[in-house]
Amino acid sequence: MRSKTMTQDTRIRTAPDWMAARRLDRIHSGLFLFVYGFYAYQICPILEAAPLWQLLAPVAALFVVKDAASAWFRRAATALPLERAVRRLFASDFGAYLFLGVLVALYNWQVFGSPLENGAKVLFAYTVLGFYAALDLTFEREAQLAEQLRGEGRSFPLSARFLPYQSKFALFSMLNIIVVSFVVTIVVLKDLIWFSETTIDHERAQLLIMVELLFILVVLGAYILRVIRQYARKMELALSDERDGLARVAAGDLKSRVPISANDEFGRIAALTNDMIARLDGALEEVERTRDVTIKALVSLSARRDSETGRHLLRTQLYVERLAREIADTPRYRGVVDEAFIRRLKASAPLHDIGKVGVPDAVLTKPGRLSDEEFAVMKTHAAIGAQALAEADEALGGSSFLETAQEIALSHHERWDGAGYPDGLAGEEIPLSARLMAIADVYDALRSKRVYKPRMTHEQAASIIAEGRGSHFDPDLVDAFLRVETVFDEIARRHDDAEDDHQGAAVA
């Protein structure tokens, strides 16, 4: 999943693709037309006497007009601040149903002579079902808008005013109780009057009353459950965003942010989470800067006693990073070589020869090849460096960066066939970080001029690395090196020692 910092923007800027909400709006219109036609045609004796097409055709035409008006309101909303746009669209949807209810009531009164009390019932039905439909559409648009904001890396603007979820649920529950109670009461009173006046069989009349009540309760229940499902969906998405964001942070991605998709409690939680992540990121950056400065100080100390330049340290750092990235997606190392591993490897690479500060000057700065006894002394630098880093690691209470630095310092002279030093490790006994460093260190030594040898060309150095496949070096890493050898050559040319003084450049 991509990680990007969420930025607040109070306007929609680009028109959302609200096609799903538009389709849902049309479904509501169709269902509303069916419910109205079925109930009015079956219940109202005056309307029942009229042709069904004459009852429904004007209503259908009004819904077509409403659909066109809704499209205009959606376009107009793109110029509004996000929170106002959401409220404006809810108001337009709800207001459209109210207006349709008035028009239909007036139509029935003028055309069919329907009494005003029946018109009031029609208006009430349009009001109640229109409110549930408008809520459903609002949640659908909010979900689509939240998805768009995520994709654009933006956040829903937060304000101090919002209705808490517990208040929303309490109000919605009270509204449902009032609506259901009121509707059932009206229907029961109407049916009691009709029951006392009807001449049909009482058992059939009771059955018709029960069917009517069941129909009303099913319709209301379906709308209520739909709105509750949308509430649950919104909460589920918010919790999923929060969970995924924290999972990315736990995996070491402190640049990610939790999407803020609404001005509510979950938006506040997301904002607080993002603030916490930002603070952690800032603290980590400060620690990394401190670490880098410490590394530079240690490297500078080492460089003052060694013939190796700062550019050697920079080159080997760039080599191991490129080699690690090359194997990151291979089946053998996928999931092992991740971004955190590469960061640790790159940061600790300049410390691979830090133990040379413990080697006597007579050996370390000798202008020529070392004797066997002198080389034995030189080989102690691996253990000296690892021990110094281990003591620092213990003082810090454990550090993944220093653990990697220890591995590299101790084992980058080990060989795949077990003939290296200081411990004679072989194969995968050698830590991966040290196996990577071995190729980078040997390649750079071959490409560098020393008092006892001339520099080699890239082709010569690459040939020697290839010859060491399975003996000196990990075969898989040699294969990876050969895939990116031109990058190694480019790094060597770009950071040639001839372009720097003996003290070296600062390590990146």
N, C-alpha and C positions, 0 to 999 in steps of 0.2 A: 504494500500500500504506500502511496506517495506521502511524504511528510512536508508540510509547509506551514509557515506561520500564518495564523488566521488574522486578517486585518478587518477592522470594522468599517463599514460603509453604510450610510443611512439610506441610500437609495438602491433600487433594484438594478439600475444602470442598463442591463440587457433584459429584454422581455423574456420571462420564463416560458418554457414549453409546457403550458398548462393543459395539454390535450387530454391527459387522463382525467383531470377535473372537469373538463368540458364534456367528455363522454359520460362521466358520472352524473353531471347535471342533466343530460338528456335522458339518462336512465330514470332519474328522479321524476322528470316530467312525464315520461311514459307511465311509470307506476302510479303517479298522482292522477293521471288521466283515467287509468283503469279503475283505481279505487273510487274516484269521484263518480265515474259513470256507473259502476256496478252498484254502489251504495245509494246514490241519488235516484237512479232509475228503478231500483227495487223497493225503496222505502217511501219516497215521496209520491203520493197518488197523483198530484198535479203533473209532476215531471214524467211519471210513468205513462201518462196518456200521450205524451209527445213522441215523435219518431226519435230513435236513439241518435241518428246522425245529426239531427237538429239540436240535440242536447250537447253533443261532444264536439261537433265541428268548430263552433266559435271558441271553445276552450282550447282545442288543439291549435287553432290559429293564434291565440294569445300566447301559448307556449313557444311557438315559432318566433313571434315578435320578442318574447322574453330572451330567447337564445341569442338573437341578434343584438339586443341591448346588453346582454351579459358580455358579449365579445367586445363591445365598445368600452364597457366599464373595466374590463381586464387590460385593455390597451392604455386607458387613462391612468390606471393604477401604477404603471411603470414609472410615471413622473413623480410619484409620491414617496416619502420616506417609508421604509419597509413596514414598520409597525402600523402606520396609518393606512398603508395599502391593504394589509390583512384585514383591519377593521372595516375599511371602506367596502371591500368586496363582500364581507359578511353582511353589512348593512344593505348593500345593493341586492343581494340574493334574498334576504328576508323581506326587504321592502317590496321586491317584485312579486313575491307570493301574496303579500297583503294587498297590493294593488290589483292583482289578478282576482283575489277573493271578492273585492269590492265590485269589480267589473262583472264577474260571473253572477253575483247576487243581483245586481241591477239588471243584467240581461234576463235572468229567470223571472224577475218581477215584471219587466216590461213585456217580454214575449209570451211567457206562460202564465202570468198572473200569480206567481208564487208569492205567498204572504211574507211580510217583512221578517217574522220570526224565523222562517226557513232561510231567508237571506242571511240572518245573523248566524245561523248554524253553519252555513256554507263559509262565511267569513271566518268563523272560529276554526273550522277544519283547515282552511288554507293557512291560518295563522300558526296553528300547532304543528301541522306537518311541514309547513314552510320553514319553521324555526329549526326542526330537526334536520331537514334537508340542507339548510344554510350552514348549520354546524358541521355536517358531514363534508360539505364542499370546502369549508374553511380548513378543516384538518387535512383534507387531501391537498389543497394548495400549499399549506404550510409544509407538508412532507416534500412536495416537489420543489418548493423554494429552498428548503434546507439542503436538499440534494444539490441544487444549483450553487448555493453558497459554498458547500464543501468543495465542489469542483473548481470554483474560482478562488478558493483559499480565503474567503471572506467570512465574517461573523455577523450574526444578527445583532443589531445595536441594543444594548441593555439600557434600561432606565430604572429609576427608583420605584416606579408605579407598575405593579403587576398583581394579578389576583392569584393568591396561593392555590396550590392544587387541592388542599383540603377544603378550601372555600368553594372552589369550582365543583367538587364532587358533592358537597353539601347542598349547594344551590341547585345543581342538576337533579339530585335525588328529590329535593323538595318540589321542584318543578314537575317531575314525573308523577309524584304522588298527587299533586294538585290536579294535573291534567287528566290522569287516569280516573281519579275520583270524580272530577267534574263531568267528564264525558260519560262515564257509567251512570252517574246520577241523572243526567239529562236524558239518556237513552231509556233508563228504567222508568222515569216519570212519563216520558212520551209513550212508552209501550204499555204502561199501566192504563193510561187514558184510552189508548187504542184497544187494549184488551177488554176494557169495560164496555166499549162501544161496538166491538166487532161482532158479527153474526156467524163467523166461521167456527168450526169445531175448536173447543178450548185446547185440546191436546195439540192440534196443529198450530194454534196460536202460540202456545208455550214453546213448541219446537222452533218456530220462526224467531221468537224473541231470543232463544238461546243461540241460534245461528248468528243472529245480528250481533249479540254481545261478543261471541267468539270471534267473529270477523273483525270487529273494532279492536279487541284486545290483541289479536294477532298482528294487525297493521301497526298499532301503536308499539307493541313489543318489538316488532322487527326494526322500526325506526330507532327505538331506544337502544336496542342491542347493537345496532350499527354504530351509533355515536359512541357507545362504551368501547366498542372494538377499536374505533379510531383513537380514543383516549389511550387505550392500552398500547396501540401501535406507536403512538407518539412517545410514550414513556419507554417502550422497548428500544426504539431507535436512539433516544437520548442516553439510556443506560449502556447500549452497545457502543456508542461513540466514546463514552467515558471509559468503559472497560478496554476498548481497543487502544485508546490513547495512553492509558496507564500501562498496558502491555508493551507498547512501543518504548515507553520510558524505562520500564524494567529491563528491556532488551538493550538499553544504552542509547536510544535515539532521543536526545534532549532537544532536538530542533523541531520535533513534532508538536502539534497543538491539538487540543480537543475542539471539534467544531462547536460553535455556539449557534444553535439553530432556532432559538426562541427566547423571548423575554419572560422567563419563568424561573422556578427553582433550579431546574436542570441547567438552564443557561448560566445561572449564578454559580452553580457547582463547577461547570466547565470553565468559567472565567477564573475562579479561584484555583482550579487545577492548573490552568495555563500560567497563572501567576507563580504558582509553586514550581512548575517546570522551568519557567524563565529564571527564577532565583537559583534553582539547582544548576541550570546551564551556566549562569554567571559565575557561580561558585566553582564549577568544574573548570571553566575557562581560566579562572584565577589560579587554580591548582596547576593546570597544564602550563600556564605561563611561568609559574614558579618552578615547575619541573624542568621546563625548557631552559630557563636561565641557569638552573643548577647543572644541567647536562653541559651547557656551553662552558660553564666554569670548570667542570671536571675535564672536559675535552681540551680546553685551553691549557690546563695544567699538564695533561698528558702530552699535548703537542709541543710544549716547551722542552720536553725531554726526548722526544722521538723525532725521527726524520720524516714521519708521515705528515702530510699537509691537511689543513682543514678541508680542502677540496676532496681528498680521499674519503674523508668521513661523510661528506655530502654525497659523493658518488655512490658509496656503498649503501647509504640510506635510501637513495633513489632506486638502486638496483633491487634491493630486497622488497621494496614496496611494489615495484612493477612485477617481479617474479611471483609475489604472493597473490596479486590480483589476477595473474594469469592462471593460477591453479584454483582460484576460489570457486569456480563453477564446474570443476571436474568432479566426476563421481566420487573419487577417493577423498577429496577434501571439502566437498560441499557440506556446509553446516559446521565445519571446523575452522576454516579460514573465512571469518566474517569481517565486517568493518571494524569491530572492536579489536580483533586480533591484528589486523593490518595497522591500526593506529598504534597499538603497543609495540609492534615490531619496528615500525618506522621511528618511533620516539626513542627506543632503546638501542637501535643499531649503532649510533655513534659511541656507545660505551663498550663495544666489543673488545677493544684493546686497552681498557682503562687500567688493567693490572700491570701494564708496562711501567707505571710509575714506581713499582716496587723492584724493578730490574736495575742492577748497577749500571752506571753510566758507561763503564768500560766495555760492557757487553752491548748495551742498548744503542750507543752511538758509535760503535766500532766501524770505521770506514772500510768495509770489506766483508768477506764471508766469515761466518763464525766457525770456530772449532767445535768438535763434538761436545767438549765440556761446556763451552760457552752456549751452545745451542740448548743443552740441558738446562742451563740457568734461564735462558730466554723462554723456554717452555713453561716455566713456573708462572708466567704472567697470567695464564688462563685461570689457575687456581687462586692467585692473588686477587684478581679482579672479581671473581665470583664470591670470594670470602668477604671482600669489602662491601659488595652489593647485598650479600646475605645479612650482614650486620645492620646495614641501613634498612633493609626490609623488616628485620626483627624490631628495630626501634620504632618503625611506623605501625607495627601490628599487622603487617601483611599488605602487600601491594601487588596487583597483577602486573603492573608495569615493571616493577623491580624483579619480579619472578621471571619475566621474559628476559630482562637484561642479564640476570644471573645465568639463564640457560645459554644465551648467546656468548657471554664472556667465557664461560667454562668449556663449552663444547663446540665452538665453531672451528676448531682444528681437529675434531674427530673425523674419521673416514668411514665410509659406508662398509668397507671390508674389515673394519676393526683395527686397522694399523695406525690410527691417529693417536692423539694425546689430548688430555692427560689421563683418561680412564680407559682407553681402548674400547670404547663403545662401538657397536656395529649395528647397521641397519636402522630399524625404527626405534632402537634403544636411544638413538640420538634424537634430542628434541627437534621438532619440525623447524622451530625458529633458528636453531643452530645449523641445520642442514641448508636452509635458505641462505643464511649468512655465509656459509662456507663457499658457495658458488660466487656470491657477490665479492667476497674478500679476495679469493684467488684470481678472479677475472680482473679485478682492479690492480692487484699486484703485478699481473702479467702485462697490463697496459701501461704501467708506470715505470719511469726510469729510476734506477737505483745506482749507487756508486759501484756496485759489483755486477750490474747487468744493464743492457739497453732496454728500452720499451719495446713491446711487441705490437704488431698490427692487430686489428680486430680479428682478422681471419686466423692468425696464429693462436691468439688467446682462445677463440671459440673452438678451434680444433683440439686444443689441450683439454678444455672442459669436456668436449664430446668424448675424448679418449678416456677420461676419468669416469665415464658412466658405468655404474655398477661396481667400481673399485673405490675411487675417492668420493664420488657423489651419488646421491639418491637418483636412480635411473629416471623416475618420473619428473624430478626437478630439472634434470638435464634436458629431457624432452621439452619441458616448458621453456627452459632457457633458449633452446634452439628455435622455438616459435617466436620469441621476442628478441632475438640477438641483435637485430638492427636497432632496437630501442636502446639496448646497452651501449652499442657503438655511438649512438647519437648523444647519450648522456656523457660518455667519456669525452667526446669531442667538445661538447658544450661547456664542460667544467674541467678543462685541461689544466694541469698544474702550472703550465707555462704562463697562464693568465693571472696567476695569483702569486703573492709572495710566500715565503717559507712559513709564515705564521698561519696561513690558510684563511679562507673566508668563513663567515659565520655560518653555522649549521642551520638549515631551514627547520 
